[in-house]
Amino acid sequence: NNARASNLVQGLTEEQLNWKPDANQWSIAQCLEHLAVTSRQFNGYFEQLIEGARLKWPTKGPVPYRPSMVGGWLIKQVVPETTRKVPAPKVFKPSDSSSIQDALGLFLKQQEEFVGFVRKSEGVDYNRARLRSPVTPLMRYSLADAFVVTIVHGYRHLAQATRVKAMTNFPNT
């Protein structure tokens, strides 16, 4: 996702990054900011959960991923191929501003933090470690699900940003 985002925005001006096809569609910058905001909402959950899971569910070797029922459903909701538009929950919405600065920097910084959590989870059975959704505490899924959803969600919005850039009325430099 980092390479795809970097390639996508290479050579674009802040004006181009913040250009919106219409009032109801996101700009490239908003797509990147949304991914950073969404991922950042999980940081506290990841930190706490990984430390507890290290004591409760340690492992000696690699653990194959097994999606939970909720996690599997969430993944299907965010894959790029899903044509159903799902409005972003309020807590995950990007700024309405048309002048988001350094959207790629925000995205890459959060990606670095996310990868750090994935690395910290080594030696933990991330299928058994469960967290509550930042959107609704009624929804629970595994740490592994949260990692996979974060990555697949990135695919979805980077594909969305790519479509914005490919529009015929996208501003030239």
C-alpha positions, 0 to 999 in steps of 0.5 A: 500500500505504501508503494502504491500510494507513493506512486499514485501521488508522485508529481501531483500538486496539492491542488490536484491531490485535493481536487474533488470530482463533485461535492459527494466524492472524496479527493485523493487527499481525503482517501489517504487521510481517511486511511490514516484516520481509520488506522489511527483509531486502532492504535490504542486498541492494538497496543493494549491488546498485544500486551495482554495477548502476549501473556494470555496467548503466546505462541512459539511459531507462525499462526495461520490466519483464520477469519472470525465470522465478523472479521470475514464479513468485514473483509467482504465489505471493504474489498475493492471489488465490492460495488456497494458504497458504505458511508464512513462512520463519523469517527473515520471521516476525513476532513471536509477541507479542500486543502489537506496538506501532506496527505501522503505523509500522514498516510505513510506515518500511520502505515509505519505505526500499523506495521509496528503493531503487526511486528509487535504481534509476533509470538502472539496468537492473533486469532484468539486475541479479540478487540472491540470495534472503535465504531461499535463496542458490540462488534468484536473480531480478532486482532488478525481480522483487524490487521487484514481489514486494515490492509484490504481497506487500504486497497479499496481506497487506493483504488478509489483514489486511482479512479479519481486521478483517471477521471477525464476532468482531473486537473492538469498540472 
